[in-house]
Amino acid sequence: MKFSKEILKLFRDDLCKDQREIEILPYPDSISGKIMRKYNTSKEEYATEIEVINFLLQSKAGCVPRIFGNGSILLEDKQEVSYLDIEYFDGIRVYNVLAYLRKIDKMNLGLNEQTKELKTFLYQRCRQNQINIQSALIKLAQKKQSKKIYPQQKLVDLVKMLCEIMKLDIHEELFSHDLPYIINEFNRMATVPFRDSTTKNMVLYYPKLYLEHYLDVDKNVLMADEKRLSKFVEMLKSGEYKDLLNCPIIDFDFSSCQDLTSKYDDPIGFSCHEINWLEMPKAKDLIWNNKDFNIDGKEIAITFIIRFLRFGGRKMAYHILHPNAYRYRFKYDDENFYFNHLNDVVNEFWPQAKKEIPCFIKFVEQVIKFDKTKIIDEVDEFELEFPNCNRKFYVDIFPY
């Protein structure tokens, strides 16, 4: 399938996260003997991450990596690039553990009691960590009087991209009324730092499950992931999995905290991600501040729209435009989940949405009904157009 250069450029500029340079370097004072050095042209983003991590460490809110240094270098083109040295934990993402447990349940190996115990433990412990972190971040935002809101132009660009790729029959009011209305309502309630509290930003520090240990000489990461899954099955059978109940769970990636979002965003991002979804959530479970009795169904619905479009839309764009990255980054994801559930969730919490934002509701319906096989193939259009933007893709914590 051939796509316009404008679409591919939009993907590169707004959605593709594989362009940041990262290194793993030795560092004896780190718990693993390693640090991750992240490079970025945004000094503001790194200044925010340093401030947030140090504040969380001082507040003892969850377990977060330490900062060991930062600075900048000049590239050959004289561009200054900032870097941040952050403690590295050679374990396994909580998300990958949950993906294994889901897959093992479907294999009917008689391990349901073990998988249930581990899933329940991880869910409850990670959820409490996120509650503590959000509480601390709210205090930090109030102290700083933060006002910068997560940029919603990304949402508009994403919808435009899907409309053009799928050649959807869309009424112009989707862009002139519905999306601006959603964005304005969201911006009005954006008061909490954007943590991005998915289990992909949490690592279980258990070095025996570090993916590097399962690599063969050919360095095939996907094969290593399958070998590790087999090891994980053995752990469940032998009882070794109980060691995971005592492992540290480290929250990482706080670079997005410079932007504000809805108070419902982190609860939705954590509990309603596909990997944790059980059923239609109750409103009371989508707010973590027990002292806040102001629960608004419309605000919940709009937060779902923003969050599920981020989750589903970005993965769908990768699948269509950049399949070589998709098969690693989103090996255990299903982007259709978010579109398939979105209108039901919106109607549950905001029944008037059908009248208030009808064109958006229709847009979601069209995306669901569209035959994706017409536009998804093995040809990576993004790499063909921008070969120099290529980076190594990973299925677990960087670099694997």
C-alpha positions as CSV (number, residue, x, y, z in Angstrom):
1,M,0.0,0.0,0.0
2,K,1.4,3.4,-1.0
3,F,0.9,6.4,1.3
4,S,1.6,10.1,0.7
5,K,4.8,11.7,2.0
6,E,2.7,14.1,4.0
7,I,1.1,11.2,6.0
8,L,4.5,9.6,6.6
9,K,6.0,12.9,7.7
10,L,3.1,13.4,10.1
11,F,3.8,9.9,11.5
12,R,7.5,10.7,11.9
13,D,6.9,14.1,13.6
14,D,4.0,13.3,15.9
15,L,3.9,9.5,16.6
16,C,7.1,7.8,16.0
17,K,9.1,7.4,19.2
18,D,11.9,5.3,17.8
19,Q,14.1,8.3,16.9
20,R,15.7,9.1,20.3
21,E,19.2,7.8,20.8
22,I,19.7,5.7,23.9
23,E,22.8,3.9,25.3
24,I,23.4,1.4,28.1
25,L,26.7,2.2,29.8
26,P,28.6,0.7,32.8
27,Y,28.3,2.5,36.1
28,P,29.4,0.8,39.3
29,D,27.2,2.8,41.7
30,S,24.0,1.6,40.0
31,I,22.2,-1.4,41.5
32,S,22.7,-3.3,38.2
33,G,26.2,-1.8,37.4
34,K,24.6,0.0,34.4
35,I,23.0,3.3,33.5
36,M,20.8,4.3,30.6
37,R,21.9,7.5,28.8
38,K,19.0,9.1,27.0
39,Y,19.7,11.8,24.4
40,N,17.2,14.5,23.5
41,T,17.2,18.1,22.1
42,S,14.7,19.2,24.7
43,K,16.5,20.5,27.8
44,E,13.1,21.3,29.3
45,E,11.9,17.7,29.2
46,Y,15.0,16.4,31.0
47,A,14.9,19.2,33.5
48,T,11.3,18.2,34.3
49,E,12.3,14.5,34.6
50,I,15.1,15.3,37.0
51,E,12.9,17.5,39.1
52,V,10.1,14.9,39.2
53,I,12.3,11.9,40.0
54,N,14.1,13.8,42.8
55,F,10.8,14.9,44.2
56,L,9.4,11.3,44.2
57,L,12.6,10.0,45.8
58,Q,12.3,12.7,48.6
59,S,8.6,11.9,49.0
60,K,9.2,8.2,49.0
61,A,6.4,7.8,46.6
62,G,7.0,4.5,44.9
63,C,10.3,3.1,43.7
64,V,12.0,5.2,41.0
65,P,15.5,5.1,39.4
66,R,18.1,7.5,40.6
67,I,19.6,10.2,38.4
68,F,23.4,9.9,38.1
69,G,24.2,12.8,35.9
70,N,23.2,15.0,32.9
71,G,24.8,17.3,30.4
72,S,24.9,18.0,26.7
73,I,27.1,17.3,23.6
74,L,27.6,18.9,20.2
75,L,26.9,16.8,17.2
76,E,28.8,17.1,13.9
77,D,26.1,19.5,12.6
78,K,26.7,21.7,15.7
79,Q,23.3,20.8,17.1
80,E,23.4,20.6,20.9
81,V,21.9,17.4,22.3
82,S,21.1,17.0,26.0
83,Y,21.5,13.7,27.8
84,L,20.3,12.2,31.0
85,D,22.1,9.4,32.9
86,I,19.5,7.3,34.8
87,E,19.8,4.1,36.8
88,Y,19.2,1.0,34.8
89,F,17.4,-2.1,36.1
90,D,18.0,-5.3,34.0
91,G,14.7,-7.0,34.7
92,I,11.5,-7.4,32.8
93,R,8.6,-5.0,32.2
94,V,5.5,-5.7,34.3
95,Y,3.6,-5.5,31.0
96,N,5.6,-8.4,29.5
97,V,4.9,-10.5,32.6
98,L,1.2,-9.8,32.3
99,A,1.3,-10.7,28.6
100,Y,3.0,-14.0,29.4
101,L,0.3,-14.7,32.0
102,R,-2.4,-14.0,29.5
103,K,-0.8,-16.2,26.9
104,I,-0.2,-19.0,29.4
105,D,-3.9,-18.9,30.5
106,K,-4.9,-19.6,26.9
107,M,-2.5,-22.5,26.6
108,N,-4.6,-24.5,29.2
109,L,-1.6,-25.8,31.1
110,G,-3.4,-26.1,34.4
111,L,-1.6,-23.1,35.9
112,N,-4.6,-20.8,36.4
113,E,-4.1,-20.6,40.2
114,Q,-0.5,-19.5,39.8
115,T,-1.3,-17.0,37.0
116,K,-4.2,-15.6,39.0
117,E,-2.0,-15.1,42.1
118,L,0.7,-13.3,40.2
119,K,-1.7,-11.1,38.2
120,T,-3.6,-10.1,41.3
121,F,-0.4,-9.3,43.2
122,L,1.1,-7.2,40.3
123,Y,-2.1,-5.4,39.7
124,Q,-2.7,-4.4,43.3
125,R,0.9,-3.4,44.0
126,C,1.4,-1.5,40.8
127,R,-2.0,0.3,41.3
128,Q,-1.0,1.4,44.8
129,N,2.3,2.7,43.4
130,Q,0.5,4.8,40.8
131,I,-1.9,6.2,43.5
132,N,1.1,7.3,45.6
133,I,2.9,8.8,42.6
134,Q,-0.2,10.7,41.3
135,S,-0.7,12.1,44.8
136,A,2.9,13.3,44.9
137,L,2.8,14.7,41.4
138,I,-0.4,16.7,42.2
139,K,1.5,18.3,45.1
140,L,4.4,19.1,42.9
141,A,2.1,20.7,40.2
142,Q,0.4,22.8,42.9
143,K,3.8,23.9,44.2
144,K,5.0,24.9,40.7
145,Q,1.6,26.3,39.6
146,S,1.9,24.2,36.4
147,K,-0.3,25.2,33.5
148,K,1.1,23.5,30.4
149,I,-1.4,21.0,29.0
150,Y,-0.6,17.9,27.0
151,P,-0.6,19.0,23.3
152,Q,-3.9,17.9,21.8
153,Q,-2.9,18.7,18.2
154,K,-1.5,15.2,18.2
155,L,-5.1,14.0,18.6
156,V,-6.3,16.0,15.6
157,D,-3.3,14.9,13.5
158,L,-4.0,11.2,14.4
159,V,-7.6,11.4,13.4
160,K,-6.7,13.2,10.1
161,M,-4.1,10.5,9.4
162,L,-6.6,7.6,9.9
163,C,-9.3,9.4,7.9
164,E,-6.9,9.9,4.9
165,I,-5.4,6.4,5.1
166,M,-8.8,4.7,5.2
167,K,-10.5,7.2,2.9
168,L,-13.3,7.6,5.4
169,D,-16.4,9.5,4.5
170,I,-16.2,12.1,7.3
171,H,-18.4,15.2,7.8
172,E,-16.4,18.4,8.1
173,E,-17.9,19.0,11.6
174,L,-15.7,16.3,13.0
175,F,-12.8,18.8,12.7
176,S,-14.7,22.1,12.9
177,H,-16.8,21.1,16.0
178,D,-16.5,17.7,17.6
179,L,-12.7,17.5,18.0
180,P,-12.3,21.2,19.1
181,Y,-15.2,20.6,21.6
182,I,-13.5,17.4,23.0
183,I,-10.2,19.2,23.3
184,N,-11.6,22.3,25.0
185,E,-13.5,20.2,27.5
186,F,-10.4,18.2,28.2
187,N,-8.2,21.2,28.6
188,R,-10.6,22.7,31.1
189,M,-10.1,19.7,33.4
190,A,-6.4,19.1,32.9
191,T,-4.9,19.7,36.3
192,V,-2.8,16.6,37.0
193,P,0.8,15.9,35.6
194,F,0.7,13.4,32.8
195,R,2.4,10.3,34.2
196,D,1.5,7.8,31.5
197,S,0.9,5.1,34.1
198,T,0.8,2.0,31.9
199,T,2.6,-1.2,32.9
200,K,5.0,-0.6,30.0
201,N,6.6,2.0,32.2
202,M,7.2,-0.4,35.1
203,V,10.0,-2.9,35.5
204,L,10.1,-5.9,37.7
205,Y,13.7,-6.1,38.9
206,Y,14.4,-9.8,38.5
207,P,17.7,-10.2,36.5
208,K,17.1,-13.9,35.7
209,L,14.3,-12.7,33.3
210,Y,16.4,-10.1,31.6
211,L,16.0,-10.8,27.9
212,E,19.7,-10.6,27.1
213,H,20.2,-14.0,28.9
214,Y,18.0,-15.7,26.3
215,L,19.6,-14.4,23.1
216,D,21.4,-16.8,20.8
217,V,24.4,-15.9,18.7
218,D,22.0,-14.5,16.0
219,K,20.6,-12.0,18.5
220,N,17.0,-12.7,17.4
221,V,15.0,-10.9,20.1
222,L,11.7,-12.4,19.1
223,M,13.1,-15.9,19.5
224,A,14.7,-14.9,22.8
225,D,11.3,-13.7,24.0
226,E,9.7,-17.1,23.2
227,K,12.6,-18.9,25.0
228,R,12.0,-16.7,28.0
229,L,8.3,-17.5,27.9
230,S,9.2,-21.2,28.2
231,K,11.4,-20.4,31.2
232,F,8.5,-18.5,32.7
233,V,6.2,-21.5,32.3
234,E,8.8,-23.6,34.2
235,M,8.8,-21.0,37.0
236,L,5.1,-21.3,37.4
237,K,5.3,-25.1,37.5
238,S,8.2,-25.2,40.0
239,G,7.0,-22.4,42.3
240,E,9.9,-20.2,41.5
241,Y,7.4,-17.5,40.3
242,K,6.9,-16.7,44.0
243,D,10.3,-15.0,44.0
244,L,8.6,-12.3,41.9
245,L,6.3,-11.5,44.8
246,N,9.3,-10.0,46.6
247,C,11.0,-8.2,43.8
248,P,11.2,-4.4,43.5
249,I,8.9,-2.8,41.0
250,I,10.5,0.3,39.5
251,D,8.5,3.1,37.8
252,F,10.3,4.9,35.0
253,D,9.9,7.5,32.3
254,F,8.6,10.7,33.8
255,S,9.5,12.9,30.9
256,S,5.9,13.6,30.1
257,C,5.2,15.1,33.5
258,Q,5.8,18.6,32.2
259,D,2.3,18.4,30.7
260,L,-1.1,18.4,32.5
261,T,-3.9,15.9,32.0
262,S,-7.2,14.8,33.5
263,K,-7.3,13.3,37.0
264,Y,-9.0,10.3,35.4
265,D,-6.2,9.7,32.9
266,D,-3.8,7.7,35.0
267,P,-6.5,5.4,36.5
268,I,-7.8,4.8,32.9
269,G,-4.3,4.4,31.5
270,F,-3.5,1.8,34.2
271,S,-6.7,-0.1,34.8
272,C,-8.3,0.1,31.3
273,H,-5.2,-0.7,29.2
274,E,-6.0,-3.8,27.2
275,I,-3.6,-5.9,29.4
276,N,-5.5,-5.1,32.6
277,W,-9.1,-4.7,31.2
278,L,-11.6,-7.0,32.9
279,E,-15.0,-5.3,32.3
280,M,-16.7,-1.9,32.0
281,P,-15.2,0.1,34.9
282,K,-17.2,1.8,37.6
283,A,-16.8,5.6,37.9
284,K,-15.6,5.3,41.5
285,D,-12.7,3.2,40.4
286,L,-11.5,5.8,38.0
287,I,-10.5,8.4,40.6
288,W,-7.7,7.8,43.1
289,N,-8.1,10.7,45.4
290,N,-10.5,9.5,48.0
291,K,-11.2,13.0,49.2
292,D,-12.4,14.1,45.7
293,F,-16.1,13.3,45.6
294,N,-16.7,15.3,42.4
295,I,-16.9,12.5,39.8
296,D,-18.2,13.6,36.4
297,G,-19.3,11.1,33.8
298,K,-18.8,13.4,30.9
299,E,-15.2,14.2,32.0
300,I,-14.5,10.4,32.3
301,A,-15.8,9.8,28.8
302,I,-13.7,12.6,27.3
303,T,-10.7,11.3,29.1
304,F,-11.4,7.9,27.7
305,I,-11.5,9.5,24.2
306,I,-8.1,11.1,24.6
307,R,-6.5,8.1,26.2
308,F,-7.9,5.4,24.0
309,L,-7.1,7.3,20.8
310,R,-3.5,7.6,22.1
311,F,-3.4,3.9,22.8
312,G,-5.2,2.6,19.8
313,G,-4.5,5.2,17.2
314,R,-0.7,5.2,17.6
315,K,-0.5,1.4,17.5
316,M,-2.8,1.3,14.4
317,A,-0.6,3.9,12.7
318,Y,2.5,1.8,13.4
319,H,0.8,-1.4,12.1
320,I,-0.1,0.3,8.9
321,L,2.9,2.6,8.2
322,H,5.8,1.0,10.1
323,P,5.2,-2.8,10.5
324,N,8.9,-3.6,11.1
325,A,8.7,-1.6,14.3
326,Y,5.2,-2.8,15.1
327,R,6.1,-6.5,15.3
328,Y,8.5,-5.7,18.1
329,R,7.0,-2.7,20.0
330,F,3.5,-4.0,19.9
331,K,3.9,-7.8,19.8
332,Y,1.4,-8.3,22.6
333,D,-1.0,-5.5,21.7
334,D,-4.2,-5.3,19.8
335,E,-5.0,-1.7,18.6
336,N,-8.5,-2.7,17.6
337,F,-9.4,-3.3,21.3
338,Y,-9.5,0.5,22.0
339,F,-11.7,1.4,19.0
340,N,-14.0,-1.6,19.7
341,H,-14.6,-0.4,23.2
342,L,-14.5,3.3,22.9
343,N,-18.1,4.2,21.9
344,D,-19.5,1.8,24.5
345,V,-17.4,3.4,27.2
346,V,-18.4,6.9,26.1
347,N,-22.1,6.0,26.0
348,E,-21.8,4.4,29.5
349,F,-20.5,7.6,31.1
350,W,-21.9,10.3,28.8
351,P,-25.1,9.1,27.0
352,Q,-25.5,12.6,25.5
353,A,-22.4,12.1,23.4
354,K,-24.4,10.8,20.5
355,K,-26.0,14.3,20.2
356,E,-23.0,16.3,21.3
357,I,-20.3,14.8,19.2
358,P,-22.1,12.6,16.6
359,C,-19.4,13.0,13.9
360,F,-16.7,11.7,16.3
361,I,-18.9,8.7,17.2
362,K,-19.4,8.0,13.5
363,F,-15.7,8.2,12.9
364,V,-15.0,5.5,15.5
365,E,-17.7,3.3,14.0
366,Q,-16.1,3.7,10.6
367,V,-12.6,2.8,11.9
368,I,-14.1,-0.3,13.5
369,K,-15.9,-1.4,10.3
370,F,-13.0,-0.6,7.9
371,D,-11.3,-3.7,6.5
372,K,-7.7,-3.2,7.8
373,T,-6.3,-6.0,5.5
374,K,-6.7,-3.5,2.6
375,I,-3.9,-1.3,4.0
376,I,-1.8,-3.6,6.3
377,D,1.0,-5.5,4.6
378,E,4.6,-6.4,5.1
379,V,5.9,-3.3,3.2
380,D,7.3,-0.7,5.6
381,E,6.4,2.5,3.9
382,F,8.0,4.6,6.6
383,E,11.4,3.0,6.3
384,L,11.3,3.4,2.5
385,E,10.6,7.1,2.8
386,F,12.8,7.9,5.8
387,P,15.6,5.3,6.0
388,N,17.7,7.5,8.2
389,C,15.0,7.6,10.9
390,N,15.4,3.9,11.6
391,R,16.3,2.8,15.1
392,K,16.6,-0.6,16.8
393,F,13.1,-1.7,18.1
394,Y,12.5,-3.5,21.3
395,V,9.9,-5.9,22.7
396,D,10.9,-5.3,26.4
397,I,13.0,-2.7,28.2
398,F,15.6,-1.1,26.0
399,P,17.7,-2.4,24.3
400,Y,15.9,-5.7,23.7
